[in-house]
Amino acid sequence: MECNKWEESGLLYTSNELDDEQREQFENHCRECSTCAGELKTYQQEKAEFFTLPVLSESPSQKTDQEILRVCSTPPQTKTSLNIFA
């Protein structure tokens, strides 16, 4: 069974939302858990690669803009009280 600590604390850790004790516990956990250590390493690599000013300042393509508009303007499907589509 794989560890679930990453889902519980990993993203909070990477966004500095853990208090000092929680942060220390997660860091200690990562020293012993290869799953969480790997997730942390992957997250940090992807953040360094994709969360840069040049990447974030790129304008989306016209196709992407159209798809966003299509998805956002489609009304949600209504469901009956039995949780099935009307």
C-alpha positions as CSV (number, residue, x, y, z in Angstrom):
1,M,0.0,0.0,0.0
2,E,1.3,3.4,-0.9
3,C,1.6,6.3,1.6
4,N,-1.2,8.9,1.6
5,K,0.8,11.6,3.5
6,W,1.5,13.4,0.3
7,E,-2.2,14.0,-0.3
8,E,-2.6,15.0,3.4
9,S,0.3,17.3,3.8
10,G,2.5,17.5,0.7
11,L,0.8,20.4,-1.2
12,L,0.3,22.3,2.1
13,Y,4.0,21.8,2.7
14,T,5.0,23.1,-0.7
15,S,2.8,26.2,-0.3
16,N,4.0,27.0,3.2
17,E,0.7,26.4,4.9
18,L,1.9,24.1,7.6
19,D,2.9,25.3,11.0
20,D,6.5,24.7,12.2
21,E,5.7,21.4,13.9
22,Q,3.7,20.1,11.0
23,R,6.4,21.1,8.6
24,E,9.1,19.4,10.6
25,Q,6.9,16.2,10.9
26,F,6.5,16.2,7.1
27,E,10.2,16.7,6.5
28,N,11.0,13.9,8.8
29,H,8.4,11.7,7.1
30,C,10.0,12.4,3.7
31,R,13.4,11.2,5.0
32,E,11.9,7.8,5.7
33,C,9.2,7.6,2.9
34,S,10.5,7.2,-0.6
35,T,6.9,7.7,-2.0
36,C,6.5,11.1,-0.5
37,A,10.1,12.1,-1.1
38,G,9.6,11.2,-4.8
39,E,6.4,13.2,-5.0
40,L,8.1,16.2,-3.4
41,K,11.0,16.0,-5.8
42,T,8.7,15.7,-8.8
43,Y,6.6,18.6,-7.6
44,Q,9.7,20.8,-7.1
45,Q,11.1,19.9,-10.5
46,E,7.8,20.6,-12.3
47,K,7.3,23.9,-10.4
48,A,10.8,25.0,-11.4
49,E,10.1,24.1,-15.0
50,F,6.6,25.3,-15.5
51,F,6.0,28.1,-12.9
52,T,8.3,30.6,-14.5
53,L,7.5,34.1,-15.7
54,P,8.0,33.2,-19.4
55,V,5.7,30.2,-19.2
56,L,3.1,31.9,-17.0
57,S,3.0,35.0,-19.2
58,E,2.3,33.1,-22.4
59,S,-1.2,33.7,-23.9
60,P,-3.3,30.7,-24.5
61,S,-3.9,29.7,-28.1
62,Q,-7.2,30.6,-29.7
63,K,-8.2,27.0,-29.6
64,T,-7.6,26.9,-25.9
65,D,-9.6,30.1,-25.4
66,Q,-12.5,28.7,-27.4
67,E,-12.5,25.4,-25.4
68,I,-12.5,27.4,-22.1
69,L,-15.4,29.5,-23.3
70,R,-17.3,26.4,-24.4
71,V,-16.8,24.5,-21.1
72,C,-17.6,27.6,-19.0
73,S,-20.7,28.5,-20.9
74,T,-22.3,25.0,-21.0
75,P,-25.0,24.9,-18.3
76,P,-24.6,22.1,-15.8
77,Q,-26.9,19.1,-16.3
78,T,-29.8,19.0,-13.9
79,K,-30.4,15.9,-11.8
80,T,-33.6,14.6,-10.2
81,S,-33.9,14.1,-6.5
82,L,-32.8,10.5,-7.2
83,N,-29.5,11.9,-8.4
84,I,-30.1,10.9,-12.0
85,F,-30.1,13.2,-15.0
86,A,-33.5,14.6,-15.9
